[in-house]
Amino acid sequence: MKSAILVLWPSFIVGGIGEVIFFTVFDPTELYLFGEVSHLSRMAVYSIGFFLCWAFAAASSAFTVFLSRTAKDMPS
């Protein structure tokens, strides 16, 4: 449980910051998906963007926790 908290909480913060920075530069109504204009609402695009940022940050944090394990922590 402690590892999950160590991964998810910082990645939540980074996901929020990443979304703010991304959508400061890009307008969600002008994003294209496979060469066509997206017909999603602004709220849907913001939500998808946040969860994608959170997922990438969580993957990075989880990889860091994985690499910080010692030989004693490895299952035998």
C-alpha positions in Angstrom: 0.0 0.0 0.0 2.9 2.3 0.8 4.4 1.9 -2.6 1.0 2.7 -4.3 0.8 5.9 -2.3 4.4 6.8 -3.2 3.6 6.3 -6.8 0.1 7.7 -7.2 0.2 10.8 -5.1 3.2 12.5 -6.7 2.0 11.4 -10.2 -1.4 13.0 -9.5 0.3 16.3 -8.8 2.5 16.0 -11.9 -0.5 15.0 -14.0 -2.4 18.1 -12.9 0.6 20.3 -13.7 1.2 18.7 -17.0 -2.4 19.2 -18.0 -2.4 22.8 -17.1 0.8 23.4 -19.1 -0.5 21.4 -22.1 -3.9 23.1 -22.3 -2.3 26.5 -21.7 -0.7 26.1 -25.1 -3.3 24.0 -27.0 -7.1 24.7 -27.3 -9.1 21.4 -26.7 -11.5 22.3 -29.5 -8.7 22.5 -32.1 -7.2 19.1 -31.4 -7.3 16.5 -34.2 -7.7 12.8 -33.8 -6.4 10.7 -36.7 -6.5 13.7 -39.0 -10.1 14.7 -38.2 -11.5 17.3 -35.8 -12.4 15.8 -32.4 -16.1 16.0 -31.6 -15.6 15.6 -27.8 -16.6 18.3 -25.4 -14.0 20.5 -23.7 -14.6 18.7 -20.4 -14.1 15.3 -22.0 -10.8 16.4 -23.6 -9.6 17.9 -20.3 -10.5 14.7 -18.5 -8.8 12.4 -21.0 -5.7 14.7 -21.0 -5.5 14.6 -17.2 -5.8 10.9 -17.0 -3.1 10.4 -19.7 -0.7 12.8 -17.9 -1.4 11.0 -14.7 -0.9 7.6 -16.3 2.5 8.6 -17.8 3.6 10.1 -14.5 2.5 7.0 -12.6 4.4 4.8 -14.9 7.5 6.8 -14.4 7.1 6.8 -10.7 6.4 3.1 -10.6 9.5 2.4 -12.7 11.6 4.5 -10.2 10.2 2.4 -7.3 11.0 -0.8 -9.2 14.5 0.3 -9.9 15.1 1.4 -6.3 14.6 -2.1 -4.9 17.6 -3.9 -3.5 18.6 -7.6 -3.9 17.0 -8.4 -0.5 13.6 -7.0 -1.8 13.6 -9.3 -4.8 11.5 -12.5 -4.6 13.5 -15.6 -4.5 
